[in-house]
Amino acid sequence: MNYIIYKLYNKMFLILIVIFIINILGLISYILNNQYFNINKYVNDNIKNIVVIGDSLGTGYGLRDTDDIWVNKLKDKLDNTYDIINFSKNDRTTGEAIKIVEKSLFINPEVIIIMLGGNDALQNLSIRNMKNNLKKMIEMCLERDIEVVFVGMPIPFKMKDKNGWTDEYMEEYVQTFYKISEEYDIIFVKDFLEMKEGNMSLYLLDDDVHINRYGQQLITDTIFKYIY
């Protein structure tokens, strides 16, 4: 009888150990995913924060000099009362960005710049899902009274045949940004959507997708006039 009780206690002890380890791993995962230890470094009552939620256009993919990235250029143009926190990541889609917006809310930024959509098209993802994801991000910001700068992101004309985009697909993609902007009271940067194919090629790297240093300067000047 004592042996049976001993075995039972042994099993219960092992189960408790496993549960404890699972909880610890879950806590570590939460901390890492939510930047728990890093969030305080972005909070400064004396400085207004602008958060950028973007993809490779925000990371400056393909550029040799990080000083040419539009985010860094914009930071230089703003006075010392603003700091720009760049949460951009290469290949990011709108679906992946929702969690990043959630994290950004803890910083309580003055402005969030949403500059996404291109990778959804390049990966031939659903435009309907892209629209819903963008709307969700915008609504999350507006619920916290955070000003949204919504940047309409064009898709490279030269990638049309490679990706199998039809004229209808490209038109639906572009109109999605206009429809979202009409639905919400937000700042809408539509300049890039209205750029002609010939003009756009002047600002692209040799891969016909990413932005060169001249395009980065154009983005800087364009967004600056909307937020300052």
N, C-alpha and C positions, 0 to 999 in steps of 0.2 A: 504493500500500500504506500509506504513511504517513498519507494522507488518511483511509483507512478506519479505521485505528487511532485517529486523532484524533477521528473521528465517534463511534466506539465509546466512547472515554473520556468524551466529551462527554455521551453518553446516560447512562452510568453515574453521572457526576457529578450530572446532573439528577435521576436516580432517588434517589440518596443524599440530595439536598436535600429532595425530596418526602417521603421516609421520615422525615427529621429533623423537618420541619415537622409531620407527622402525629403523631409522638411528643410534640412540644412541646404541640400542641393537646390531645392525650390527657392529658398531665400537668396542664395547666391545668384541664381539665374535671374530673379527679379531685380536684384541690385544692379547686375550688369546690364540688363535690358533697359532699365529705367534710369541709368546713369545716376544712381542715388548719391554716390559720393562726389560726383562731379557737378551736380546741379547748383550747389551753392556758389561755385566760382563764377557763375553767370549772373548771379543776383547782386545788383549794386543799386541802392536807392538813389545814388547821385548820377547815374547814367541810364539813359533810355536805350532799351535793347531793340534791335531789328533782327528778326530771325529769317533766314533764307532756307526754304525747303525746296531743294532742287535735285538735279541729276548731274550728269557729266558737264553740262554747261556751267554749273556752279562750282565744279571742282577744277575747271580749267584743263580738262583732258586734252592732251596733245600739245599743250603749250610748254615751252622751255623755261619760261620765267614766270614764277608765281605772282610777280607784281603785275602781270598783264591780265590776271583773272578779274572779271568785272566786279566781283564781290570785294576784292581788295582795293580796286580803284574807287569804288563807291565809298568805301570806308574812309579813304583819303579825302574825298570831296565833302564829307559830312563833318560838322564841327565836333568838338570833344564831348558834347552832350549825348552823342549817339555811339553805340557800339554794335557791330554787326556780328552775329553768331551764325556761322555757315554750317548748316546741317545737310549739305548736299552730298550725294554719293553716286558714283558711276552706275549706270544701268538701272537706276531706281525707277520703278513704275508707280502709278498713283496708288495702287493697292498696298504696296510696301510702305508708302509714305504716311499712311494714317497713324501708325504707331509713333512716328517721329513727331507728328503734330501734337499728339497726346503728351509726349515728353516736353515739348516746347511750352505747353501751357503752364507747367510748373515754374517756368522762368518769368511768366507774366510779361511778355514783351509788349512794346508799344505797337509794333507792326510785325506782321508775318507776310513775307513775300512767297507766294506759291508759284513755282515755275516748273511745271511738270506736264506730262502728256506724250512727249515725243517717244519715249521708250515703249509706251503702250502700243503706239502705232508700229514702231519698228519690230515689235514682237507679235504684231497682228493680234493683239488682245481686243476684247470687246469694247467698242466705243461706249456702249450703254453702261458697262461696268466702270469705265473711265469717268464718265459723267457722274455716276453715283458716288464714286470715290472722291472726286473733286468737290462735289456738293457737301459731302460729309465733313471734309476738312474745313471748308469755309464756314459751315454751320457751327462747328466746334469752336472756331475762333470768335465768331460773332456772339455766341452765347457768353463769352468771357469779355465782351466789349473790346476785342483786339481788332485793330484796323487791318484789313486784308488788301494786299496789292496782288491782284490776280493777273499773271502774265500769260497771254495767249501764245502758245508755242507752235510755230509752224513745223511741218514735216518736210524733209528735204525732197525737192521735186525730182532730183536725179535718182532717188531710191524707189520711185514709183514702180518701174518694171521689175526690179529685183524683188520687191516685196509683194508684187501682185496687187497693188492698190488700184482700184477702179476710180474713175472720176467721181462716182457717187460716194465712195468711201472717203475720199479726200475732202469732198464738200461737207459731208456729215461731220467729219473730224473738226474742220474749221468752225462750222456753225455751232458745234457743241460749246465752244468757248463763249461765243456771243450770247447764246441762250442762257448759259449760267450767269453771265454778267448782268443780263437783264432781270434775272430773278432775284438778285441780291444787291443791296446797297454797298457796293465795294468799288475800289479803284481798279479799273480794267485797262491793262496795257495791251492795246490791240495793234500797235505799230508793226510788229513783226509778222503778224498774220496778213497784213496788207502789202507786204513786200513782194515785188515781182521777182520771178525766177532769175532773171539776169542780174538784178541787184543783189539777191541773196548769195549768189555764187561768189561775189566779191569778198564775202565775209566768212567763207568756209575754208577749212583745211583741205588737204588733198583727198581725204576720205569722203568728202562731200556731205558729211554729217556734222562734224564738230566745228566749233567757232574759232577762227583765228584771232590774232591780237587786234585787228581792226574791228572785227565783230564784237569783241569784248569791250572795246571802247564805246561802240555804238550802244550796247546794252547798258553800260554805265550811264551814259548821258541821257538815255531814254528814261530809265527808271528814276534817275535823279530828279528829272523835271516833274515826275508824278508824286514824289514823296517829300519834296523840299520846297 
